[in-house]
Every structure is written in structure tokens, then in C-alpha cells.
Amino acid sequence: MLVFAASDKGGTGRSVTSCNIAYHLAQGEDVAYLDFDFGSPTSGAIFEIARAERGVERDGLHSYFTDGATDPRQLDVWHSTSRTDLRGANVRPGRLSLFAGEQGGAEFGMSDTVVQRCAELLTTLDREFAVCIVDLSAGRSTALAMALAATATSALRSATTRWLVFHRWTRQHIVAANGLVHGERGILDIGAKLGHHPDALRDDIRFVRVAVPNLKENNPGQTPAQAAWLLQCDEELRRLAVAKKLGQSRVLGSTPVEPVLQYRERLISDADVSTKIANPETVRGFHELAVRLTDDDVWEGM
């Protein structure tokens, strides 16, 4: 399965949520994580791999596409991470491999050669791994267009492909997510021009709401007027999401506000919950996204 993680705006939590989904999937499956955010690769920092914190020095994905490198470097997250609670492949039933970006990388132009190399890489990894998560640059980037072009080729036409569009629970992010999918030069528009069937592509797209506040919980520092105003805003956002075709039937899931992630983008492990650093609702949110992502019955029934 090929999973493409997209967002129209930066700061949506796309990368940190995608890395955490990969972490949960790798508890039982072999998972590849490809950092296609060529100008600002951050997955190495989220997995806490020091030598790939801002991308690897050489032989990364950028060189694969621009310099003709044969095989992009593959990092075993379980062995490479500096986090002691995550280290050791012997306690993990599945592999988690990072294909990192490169230090000093940047966006580049799309060509037939680049698309072909992308299709070849994804075809190879799709055979080797149960799930490949491709973290795309924000907005209408080369990475997004390249992924759409590659998945329209004959080599990948029959592959199971899913698109996740991440947005925060704000008016600006809902409007932006709608534009990325349904707007001019959005995913559906570009995809149709590259050979995708619009209806089939639309069925492969789901939205992920990130950092959604739980307004049912009492906030000691909140006045009654503030609580009432926030509930009103939440209802307005729900109506806007429906109007912008991001209603609940198109949502794969959501994650709650997590204080840990406000300060450091990282994997949230069971150890973080047991030591009461992180909230259990956050782990449940990531786990449920991973389960729903790979459950064909859930996906096709949405």
C-alpha cells in the first residue's frame, strides 16, 4: 500500500502525525517512510536520528531524483534512533525504514525522467514493504505533482494508493485543505490531467484533523463566556467542513491537542504515557488512524 501525506499549509502536523502512524503500523508490519519534503526534511528529527536530523549528508532521496544515485540510503529507525525506549529490532515485530531527504536539498523541476524514477522506486518499495508512507512537501509542490504522475503510470496503476490530507481545526486550514483537493491545480485537477480518473482518485482521499481540542473537558482557567464561544466556533467549523467537502464522512480520523507536541515534534510511545509525559488519548488517536488506514472495510465503507 502506498500512502501519500499532503497538506496545503505548513504547520499542520502532517509529518509528526505521519511518523506516528508509521510507528504504530510497524508494530506488526514492515513500513517504509519516504521524506519527499525535499526543501525541509524533518522526519529524521521526529524519529530522533541525529545523523538525519535535517536530512542525510549524501545518498538521500534528493540525490536519487536529481543526480541519478542508484539507491537512496535506508535507515533502520529501531537501530538508528537515540531513544532508548524505541531501540532494538528484537522487540519490534515489524521493520521501520526511513528514506531521508538531504541536507541542503531544495525543490526541483519535474521531468519524465524524474517521474519514471519515482515510479520505479515506489514499485520496488511497494513489493518490499506492507505500507509505504510518502511525506510530501506542503502545498502544490513538485513532490505532489510527481507523486500524482508516478501513480498514474502503468507500473503503479493497480497499486493500492491512499491520500491523506492533513489540516488543523481552524477556518483557514479547512479552507486551505478544500483548495488543495478540490481547487484549481489541486489534487483532483492535476490528477485528472495526468490520467487519473477523478472519481477513483476522490475515493482514495481522506482528511485527517490534527490537534482538535476536546471542548467537553472543563478547563479551570476558562470562563463560561469563553466556553460558550468556543462551542459556537466548533459548530461553525463543523458546518464549514461540510460545505467545503471535508465533512465527517470524508474524515479518516483526528488527533487531540497534545502538550508534548507543542514543544517537540516526536513519536509518542507507550512509555511516554506510562510516565505521564503524554496523554493516552494521543496514542489512541494515532493508533486508530493506523488501524483505519489499513482496514479495507473501513476505508471502502466511508
C-alpha positions in Angstrom: 0.0 0.0 0.0 1.2 3.5 -0.9 0.1 6.3 1.4 0.7 9.9 0.4 0.6 12.5 3.2 -0.3 16.0 1.9 -1.3 19.4 3.3 -1.8 22.8 1.8 -0.2 24.7 4.7 2.9 24.2 6.8 2.5 23.6 10.5 -0.5 21.2 10.1 1.2 18.4 12.0 1.4 16.3 8.7 4.9 15.0 9.3 4.7 14.3 13.0 1.3 12.6 12.6 2.5 10.5 9.6 5.6 9.4 11.6 3.4 8.3 14.5 1.1 6.4 12.1 4.2 4.7 10.7 5.4 3.9 14.2 2.1 2.2 15.1 1.9 0.3 11.8 5.4 -1.0 12.3 4.3 -2.8 15.5 3.1 -5.6 13.1 4.1 -4.7 9.6 7.1 -3.7 7.6 6.8 0.0 6.9 8.9 2.4 4.8 8.8 6.2 5.4 9.9 8.4 2.5 10.6 12.0 3.2 9.6 13.9 0.0 9.7 17.2 1.7 12.8 18.0 -0.2 13.4 21.5 0.9 12.8 20.9 4.6 13.1 17.2 5.6 12.1 16.8 9.3 11.3 13.1 9.7 14.9 12.3 10.9 14.3 14.7 13.8 10.9 13.3 14.6 12.4 9.7 14.7 15.3 11.3 16.7 18.0 10.0 14.4 20.9 12.5 15.0 22.7 11.9 11.7 19.5 12.6 9.7 18.0 15.4 11.8 17.9 17.7 8.8 18.4 15.0 6.2 21.4 12.9 5.5 24.6 14.3 4.1 24.6 12.2 0.9 22.8 9.4 -1.0 19.4 10.7 0.1 16.2 11.0 -1.9 17.2 14.3 -3.3 20.3 12.8 -5.0 18.2 9.9 -6.2 16.0 12.2 -8.2 18.5 14.9 -9.2 21.9 13.2 -9.5 21.0 9.7 -10.7 22.0 7.9 -7.5 21.1 4.3 -7.8 19.7 3.5 -4.3 18.7 6.1 -1.7 20.0 5.4 1.7 17.8 3.4 4.0 18.0 3.9 7.8 16.6 1.4 10.3 14.7 3.5 12.7 14.8 0.9 15.5 18.6 0.8 15.4 19.3 4.4 14.5 17.1 6.3 16.9 18.7 7.8 20.0 15.6 7.0 22.1 16.3 4.0 24.4 12.6 3.1 24.7 12.4 2.6 20.9 15.8 0.9 20.2 16.2 -2.8 19.4 14.7 -4.6 16.5 14.3 -7.7 18.6 11.3 -6.3 20.4 9.6 -5.0 17.3 7.8 -7.4 15.0 7.9 -5.1 12.0 10.6 -3.1 10.3 10.5 0.7 10.1 12.8 2.1 7.5 13.4 5.8 6.8 14.4 7.0 3.4 15.5 10.5 4.3 15.9 13.8 2.5 19.2 15.6 2.2 20.8 18.4 4.0 20.7 21.5 1.8 18.2 20.0 -0.6 15.6 22.0 -2.4 12.6 21.7 -4.7 13.4 20.7 -8.3 11.7 20.6 -11.6 9.6 17.6 -12.7 10.5 15.8 -15.8 9.7 12.4 -17.5 12.9 11.0 -16.0 12.1 12.2 -12.5 8.6 10.7 -12.8 10.0 7.4 -14.1 12.5 7.2 -11.2 9.7 7.9 -8.7 7.5 5.2 -10.2 10.4 2.7 -10.1 11.3 3.5 -6.5 7.7 3.2 -5.3 7.1 0.0 -7.3 10.2 -1.6 -5.7 9.3 -0.5 -2.2 5.6 -1.4 -2.5 6.8 -5.0 -3.1 9.2 -5.0 -0.2 7.1 -3.2 2.5 3.5 -3.7 3.6 3.0 0.1 3.8 5.0 3.0 2.3 4.2 6.4 3.7 5.3 9.3 1.5 5.5 12.6 3.3 5.0 15.3 0.6 6.0 19.0 0.8 3.2 21.3 1.8 1.1 22.9 -0.9 1.1 22.4 -4.7 4.7 21.2 -4.8 6.8 19.2 -7.2 6.6 16.3 -4.8 2.8 16.3 -5.0 2.8 16.6 -8.8 5.5 13.9 -9.1 3.5 11.5 -6.8 0.4 12.0 -8.9 2.3 11.5 -12.1 4.0 8.4 -10.9 0.8 6.7 -9.6 -0.8 7.4 -13.0 1.8 5.3 -14.8 1.1 1.7 -15.8 3.6 0.3 -13.3 1.5 1.7 -10.3 -2.0 1.9 -11.8 -3.0 -1.3 -10.0 -1.3 -0.5 -6.7 -3.4 0.3 -3.6 -3.0 4.0 -3.2 -4.4 6.3 -0.5 -4.1 10.0 0.0 -4.3 11.7 3.4 -4.8 15.4 3.6 -3.9 16.9 7.0 -5.4 20.1 8.4 -5.8 21.8 11.8 -9.2 22.5 13.2 -9.4 26.2 12.1 -11.3 28.1 9.4 -8.1 28.9 7.5 -6.9 25.3 7.5 -10.3 23.9 6.4 -10.5 26.3 3.5 -6.9 25.5 2.5 -7.5 21.8 2.6 -10.5 22.1 0.4 -8.5 24.1 -2.1 -5.7 21.6 -2.1 -8.1 18.8 -3.1 -10.9 20.5 -5.0 -9.4 23.8 -6.2 -7.6 24.8 -9.3 -4.3 22.9 -9.6 -5.4 20.9 -6.7 -5.0 17.1 -6.4 -8.2 16.3 -8.4 -7.4 18.8 -11.1 -3.8 17.8 -11.5 -4.6 14.1 -11.2 -7.2 14.2 -14.0 -4.7 16.0 -16.3 -2.2 13.3 -15.6 -4.5 10.4 -16.3 -6.3 9.6 -13.0 -10.0 9.0 -13.0 -11.4 11.9 -10.9 -14.0 9.7 -9.1 -11.5 7.0 -8.3 -8.9 9.5 -7.1 -11.5 11.2 -5.0 -12.4 7.9 -3.3 -8.7 7.5 -2.4 -8.6 10.8 -0.4 -9.4 11.2 3.2 -8.8 14.1 5.6 -7.1 14.0 9.0 -8.0 16.6 11.6 -4.9 17.4 13.7 -4.8 18.9 17.2 -8.5 19.0 17.7 -9.4 20.4 21.2 -11.7 18.5 23.5 -14.3 21.1 24.4 -16.2 18.7 26.6 -13.4 18.8 29.2 -13.5 21.5 31.9 -10.7 24.0 31.6 -10.0 25.5 35.1 -8.8 28.8 33.5 -11.8 29.1 31.2 -14.7 31.5 31.8 -18.3 30.4 31.0 -18.3 33.0 28.2 -15.2 31.6 26.7 -16.5 28.1 26.9 -19.7 29.1 25.1 -17.8 31.0 22.4 -15.5 28.0 21.7 -18.5 25.7 21.4 -20.1 28.1 18.9 -16.8 28.2 16.9 -16.6 24.5 16.9 -20.2 24.2 15.5 -19.3 26.8 12.8 -16.2 24.8 11.8 -18.3 21.6 11.5 -20.7 23.4 9.2 -17.9 24.9 7.2 -16.2 21.4 6.9 -19.4 20.0 5.4 -19.7 22.9 3.0 -16.1 22.5 1.9 -16.5 18.7 1.3 -14.5 17.9 4.4 -17.4 16.5 6.4 -17.3 13.6 8.8 -17.9 11.0 6.0 -14.6 12.1 4.4 -12.6 12.1 7.6 -10.3 9.2 8.4 -9.8 10.3 12.0 -8.4 13.0 14.2 -5.8 13.6 16.9 -6.3 15.7 20.1 -4.2 18.6 21.3 -1.1 17.1 22.8 1.1 19.4 25.0 4.2 17.3 24.3 3.9 18.1 20.6 3.6 21.8 21.2 7.2 21.7 22.4 8.8 18.9 20.5 7.7 17.0 17.4 8.4 13.4 18.2 7.0 9.9 18.4 4.6 9.4 21.3 5.3 6.0 22.8 3.5 3.9 25.4 6.5 4.8 27.7 5.5 8.5 27.4 2.0 7.7 28.6 3.1 5.4 31.4 5.4 8.1 32.8 2.6 10.6 32.3 4.5 12.8 29.9 1.9 12.4 27.2 -1.8 11.8 27.2 -3.2 8.4 26.5 -5.8 9.9 24.1 -3.0 11.0 21.8 -1.7 7.4 21.5 -5.2 6.2 20.9 -5.7 8.8 18.2 -2.5 7.7 16.3 -3.3 4.0 16.7 -6.9 4.4 15.4 -5.6 6.3 12.4 -3.2 3.4 11.6 -5.9 0.8 12.0 -8.4 2.7 9.9 -5.8 3.4 7.2 -5.2 -0.3 6.6 -8.7 -1.6 7.1 -10.2 -2.1 3.7 -13.8 -2.5 5.1 -13.5 0.8 7.0 -12.0 2.6 4.0 -14.4 1.4 1.4 -17.3 2.0 3.7 -16.6 5.6 4.2 
